[in-house]
C-alpha cells in the first residue's frame, strides 16, 4: 500500500532546546494525536505509522529532546524533566486537547505528561511502555540480543537494516549521555505511583512476546490505571509497532474513534 505523504517537518526553538517534529495537516474536526517515540531513536522510524494515522487525524511526532534533530545539550535525568520540556513545546503549539501515544521510553513520558496536564489529555495509549522497573542491565542484554536476532527475520528490511541503525548510531555518537541516561530511566525509574492518577481513558497495546517490557508489566499497569483496557498482539516483540504499522494503527484508531463518538 503506497501512502501519499501528508507529513511536513517543523522546528520550535525553546530556551536551551530546539524541538524538531513531524506534523500532518491540521484537522479541526479531530483531536490531535501526539506520538512519543521509543528509546535511542527518533520519530523517523515511525513514519509509516504516522502516515496511516494522518489519513484521519492531525498527528504531531517530535524527536524527544536531545535525540536526533532535537538539539539539547544537557543530560535529562528523569521522566518529569522530559515531560516539562514537552509541555513547553505543546504550549507553543497551543494544543487545547490531544491524545498521547507513547512507545517504550515514550510511554513513561506519556504517563508523566498525562498527570502534569490532565485537563488536556483526551486519552493515553501506552505501547510496550516503560514506567515499571524492568530487569537489570545484565539481565536485559541477552533479552535484547534475542529480540534483535528474531527481528532480523521480520519484514521491512530498510527499517531494520538502514533506518533504525542510522538514527541509533547518530544518537550514540552525538548524544551518548542521554542515550545512556534514557536507558537507565527506562530500566530503573519507577513511576507506578502515577498510574492511579491517570484521569483519561487508557489503552495498553502490548506484544505477548515482548522481552524488554514483559507482558506482566502491562497486566500490572492495567490493574492500577483507572478506566484502562489491555489488548495484546501475537506479532513482533518490543518494537512490533514498527514492523506491523497497519495492525497498530487499526487498534489505536478504533479506540480513539469510540472515544470521540461521545
Buried (B, 14 or more C-beta within 10 A) or exposed (E): EEEEEBBEEEEBEBEEBBBBBBBBEEEEEBBBBBBBBBBBBBBBBBBBBBBBBBEBBBBBBBBBBBBBBBBBEEBBEBBBBBBBBBBBBBEEBEBEEBBBBBBBBBBBBBBBBBBBBEEBBBBBBBBBBBBBBBBEEEEBEEBBEEBBEEBEEBEBEEBBEEBBEBBBEBBEEBBEEBBEBBBEBBBEBEBBEBBEEBEBBBBBBBBBBBBBBBBEBBBBBBEBBEEBEBBBBEBBBBBBBBBBBEBBBEBBBEBBEEBBEE
